[in-house]
Amino acid sequence: MRTNSKVSKEKIISAVLTCSFEKGVGATSLAAISSRLGIKKASLYNHYSSRDDMISDTVKYCGEVLSKTFFIPNNIEALASRYSAVSVLKAIVNRWFKLNEKEPLLLINSFIESEKYFSDDVQEIASEYRQKIIEQTTMALKNLSDAKRIKPLTDQQTRDFGVILASTIHDYLDDYIARKKTEIRLKPYTGKDSLFGELVTESVNYSYAEKIVENFCLLLK
């Protein structure tokens, strides 16, 4: 059991996310959280009145992080004018997967995807996050269309293709995270004191996502 000389709400939330990642939210007990932090269970009540309050704060934290997470880079217009559609979309997808296979997004996405079926607040966060990805994908396609990297598209066509690509990549990412979760569970926990601790893992191959992008771009020639 690790020990921490100073426990904060941030550390408790990180422990909730880590335990939920390993055991599932429903199986994450106060005993498991306190053990992760290296403190007595009663000490948690210095910060929270109940487990429900901890979960509620964790949900709020996840929503705040996801609200600041963006699918496409700020310089998408410059990228679209300089590179091919395949290169631009592959770069975006590669960046997205690398971002989501590391903490905190790996743990947050696992938490949100598993809890959205049981909590209206989490469902709302998940829906808003997915909608943001669709809107940003649509923006990327609009820039590629304006730069003549893909065929001319009406606003409705751009939106429709944005939904198709974003939904496909989102679903593949969900499967990827599930496989990543299984991989991490088989790895040792180092015990180092980063925000969520250091989870030892090797990168899972996600080249299939690039193949999706290649085939998608064929539809836009």
Salt bridges, closest charged atoms under 4 A:
GLU22 OE1 - ARG36 NH2 2.73
GLU101 OE1 - LYS180 NZ 3.61
GLU113 OE1 - LYS116 NZ 2.80
ASP146 OD2 - LYS142 NZ 2.80
ASP171 OD1 - ARG130 NH2 3.29
ASP171 OD1 - HIS170 ND1 3.85
ASP175 OD2 - ARG179 NE 3.17
ASP193 OD1 - ARG2 NH1 3.98
ASP193 OD2 - LYS11 NZ 3.96
GLU198 OE1 - LYS192 NZ 3.76
GLU202 OE2 - LYS187 NZ 3.76
GLU214 OE2 - LYS90 NZ 2.48
GLU214 OE1 - LYS211 NZ 3.16
